[in-house]
Amino acid sequence: AEVGAIEKRERFKVWQIRNGGSLIRLALDGSPKQYPFGRSAPGHWTVKAWKTNRFQRLYPGHTCDVLMGDGKAARGNMRLATVRQSY
């Protein structure tokens, strides 16, 4: 999925998408173009749960940072509701 599609659906930004140690651009990596989730992830999910249940299901072997509204990376134990409220 294009990063913009993820950000629009989930209402937070993702950054520093990596495959191993290498930064990648998803749109150029043969990744799916559609973000298949019809709704944003529940606010009670943690950042780590979102990465595991959504991002890594779509992009096995990849990881990313979820950004707070100030541009800093959110901690893995932070709730998505808190991340979204920071925007």
N, C-alpha and C positions, 0 to 999 in steps of 0.2 A: 504494500500500500504506500502511496505517497505519504510522506511525513505529514503534510497538510491535512490529509484525510484522517489520520490518527488524531491530530491535535483538534480538529473540528469536532469529532465525535466525543473525545474524552475530555475536552475543555481544559487541557494542560499541554505544555510543550514538551517535546522530547528532543534530545541532543546527544552528541557524541555516540552515535550508533557505531558499534564495533563488531567485527568478526575476529575473534581472537584479540590481538593487539592492534589490528589495523582499522582505522576509521573508514567507513564506507558510505556511499550514497545509495539508499534503498532503491530508488527508481532506476538506477543503473545496474543493479545487482541481480536482475532476473526475479525480483520479488513480486508477489501478487500486487496488482494495481488497486484492487478493491479492499477496503477495510471491512471484513465480513460481519462485524458486530453491529447490530441494529441500534443498540442503546449504549450509553456510556457505562463503564463498570460502576458497581455500587460504591457509594461514598465510604462505606465502612471497610472496604478492601484497603490493604496497605499497598504502598508502592511496590514492594516485593511481590505481593500476590498478583498485581496487575502484570508485572514483568513476566512472571511464571505462567499465568493462565491465559494471557493474551499475546503479549509481544513475542515471547519465546516459542509459543505455539505456531505463530505465523512465520517467524524467522529463527528456526533452530540454529543454535550455535552463535547467535548474535545477542548482544546486550545493548543497553542504552541508559542514559540518564533521564529522569523525569525532572523537569525544572519547576521551581517555585516562581512566583510572579516577579521576584527580584533577580531572576536568572541563575540563582544558585541551585545546585542539585539537591533534590529532596532525599531524605534518609529512607532506607528501606522499610522502616517500621512506621513511617508517617501514613496517616489515613488520606485517601484520595480526596475526601471532603475538605480537609485542611489545605491540601495542595490547591484545589480549585478556588477556595476562598481567598487565597493569596493573590489572585489576579484581580 
